[in-house]
């Protein structure tokens, strides 16, 4: 398995989301976004600057819980797919990675809203709502981490 930097994984996930041709693919990619948010949060909680570790731990837990809930739900894909996020090996520039992740979470949220408003099945609608909620929670945590990275007492990003 090829190991990648967070920014490269975010770009790959953004591309995959943009290439989705079905509602099911959009929903599946939104959960990939959550898995990536969880992996980035966990990595920063373990290796990031001390000032962001608590908030990063929360992001890691939020993303992992959303991913596991999605793949284990009755409406989920059945056999758990590989999370693209499993290839995360490093975060060279935490601020850049988090800014890109924030944009990706917003893009996934917009795509999910479009799917939800046109959903004909109640199950799909609620799956989208859960994914939107997870993206919003992750977005809040990313914003908190970015705010901490930018505070003067923190100094340059490590």
C-alpha positions as CSV (number, residue, x, y, z in Angstrom):
1,X,0.0,0.0,0.0
2,X,1.4,3.4,-1.0
3,X,1.8,5.8,1.8
4,X,0.9,9.5,1.2
5,X,1.0,12.9,2.7
6,X,-2.3,14.4,3.9
7,X,-2.4,17.0,1.2
8,X,-2.1,14.4,-1.6
9,X,-4.8,12.2,0.0
10,X,-7.1,15.3,0.2
11,X,-6.5,16.0,-3.5
12,X,-7.2,12.4,-4.4
13,X,-10.4,12.4,-2.4
14,X,-11.5,15.7,-3.9
15,X,-10.9,14.3,-7.3
16,X,-12.9,11.1,-6.5
17,X,-15.8,13.2,-5.1
18,X,-15.8,15.4,-8.3
19,X,-15.8,12.3,-10.5
20,X,-18.9,10.7,-8.8
21,X,-21.6,9.7,-11.3
22,X,-24.2,8.3,-8.9
23,X,-25.9,9.2,-5.6
24,X,-24.3,6.1,-4.1
25,X,-20.8,7.2,-5.1
26,X,-21.4,10.6,-3.6
27,X,-22.5,9.2,-0.3
28,X,-19.6,6.7,-0.3
29,X,-17.1,9.4,-1.0
30,X,-18.5,11.6,1.7
31,X,-17.7,8.8,4.1
32,X,-14.2,8.6,2.7
33,X,-13.9,12.3,3.6
34,X,-14.9,11.4,7.1
35,X,-12.3,8.6,7.3
36,X,-9.7,11.1,6.1
37,X,-10.7,13.7,8.7
38,X,-10.4,11.0,11.3
39,X,-6.9,9.9,10.1
40,X,-5.7,13.5,10.0
41,X,-7.1,14.2,13.5
42,X,-5.5,11.0,14.9
43,X,-2.2,11.8,13.3
44,X,-2.1,15.3,14.7
45,X,-3.2,14.1,18.1
46,X,-0.2,11.8,18.2
47,X,2.4,13.8,16.3
48,X,1.1,17.4,16.0
49,X,1.9,20.4,18.1
50,X,0.9,20.0,21.8
51,X,-1.5,22.9,21.6
52,X,-3.8,21.1,19.1
53,X,-3.6,17.6,20.3
54,X,-6.9,17.6,22.3
55,X,-8.9,19.2,19.5
56,X,-7.2,16.9,17.0
57,X,-8.1,13.8,19.1
58,X,-11.8,15.0,18.9
59,X,-11.5,15.2,15.1
60,X,-10.0,11.8,15.0
61,X,-12.8,10.3,17.0
62,X,-15.5,12.1,15.1
63,X,-14.2,11.0,11.7
64,X,-13.6,7.4,12.8
65,X,-17.0,7.1,14.4
66,X,-18.7,8.4,11.3
67,X,-16.7,6.1,9.0
68,X,-17.5,3.0,11.2
69,X,-21.2,3.9,11.5
70,X,-21.4,4.3,7.7
71,X,-19.8,1.0,6.8
72,X,-21.6,-1.0,9.5
73,X,-25.1,0.5,8.9
74,X,-27.7,-1.6,7.1
75,X,-27.7,1.0,4.3
76,X,-23.9,0.9,4.1
77,X,-21.8,-0.9,1.5
78,X,-21.8,-4.3,3.3
79,X,-18.2,-5.5,3.4
80,X,-16.2,-2.6,4.7
81,X,-14.4,-0.9,1.8
82,X,-10.8,0.2,2.2
83,X,-10.5,3.7,3.6
84,X,-8.3,5.8,1.3
85,X,-7.2,7.5,4.6
86,X,-5.4,4.3,5.6
87,X,-2.6,5.4,3.4
88,X,-1.9,8.6,5.4
89,X,1.8,8.5,6.4
90,X,2.6,12.1,7.3
91,X,1.3,15.7,7.5
92,X,4.1,17.9,6.2
93,X,2.2,21.2,6.5
94,X,-0.6,20.9,9.1
95,X,-2.1,24.3,8.4
96,X,-2.3,23.6,4.6
97,X,-3.7,20.1,5.2
98,X,-6.4,21.4,7.5
99,X,-7.3,24.3,5.2
100,X,-7.6,21.8,2.3
101,X,-9.6,19.4,4.5
102,X,-11.9,22.2,5.5
103,X,-12.6,22.9,1.9
104,X,-13.2,19.2,1.1
105,X,-15.6,18.9,4.0
106,X,-17.5,21.9,2.7
107,X,-17.6,20.3,-0.8
108,X,-18.8,17.0,0.5
109,X,-21.5,18.8,2.5
110,X,-22.8,20.6,-0.6
111,X,-22.8,17.4,-2.6
112,X,-24.8,15.7,0.2
113,X,-27.3,18.5,0.4
114,X,-28.0,18.2,-3.3
115,X,-28.4,14.4,-2.9
116,X,-30.7,14.8,0.2
117,X,-33.1,17.3,-1.5
118,X,-33.6,15.0,-4.4
119,X,-33.7,11.7,-2.5
120,X,-36.7,9.6,-3.3
121,X,-35.9,7.0,-0.6
122,X,-36.3,7.9,3.0
123,X,-33.3,5.8,4.0
124,X,-31.0,7.6,1.5
125,X,-32.3,11.0,2.8
126,X,-31.4,10.1,6.4
127,X,-28.1,8.7,5.4
128,X,-27.3,12.0,3.8
129,X,-28.5,13.9,6.9
130,X,-26.2,11.8,9.1
131,X,-23.3,12.4,6.7
132,X,-24.0,16.2,6.6
133,X,-24.1,16.3,10.4
134,X,-20.7,14.4,10.6
135,X,-19.2,16.8,8.0
136,X,-20.4,19.8,10.0
137,X,-19.0,18.4,13.3
138,X,-15.6,17.6,11.6
139,X,-15.6,21.1,10.0
140,X,-16.1,22.7,13.5
141,X,-13.2,20.7,14.9
142,X,-10.9,21.5,11.9
143,X,-11.8,25.2,12.4
144,X,-10.8,24.9,16.1
145,X,-7.5,23.3,15.3
146,X,-6.7,25.9,12.6
147,X,-7.5,28.7,15.1
148,X,-5.1,27.1,17.7
149,X,-2.4,26.8,15.0
150,X,-2.7,30.5,14.2
151,X,-2.5,31.8,17.8
152,X,0.7,33.7,18.6
153,X,1.6,31.5,21.6
154,X,1.7,28.5,19.3
155,X,4.4,29.9,17.0
156,X,5.1,28.3,13.6
157,X,3.3,25.1,12.7
158,X,5.3,22.0,13.4
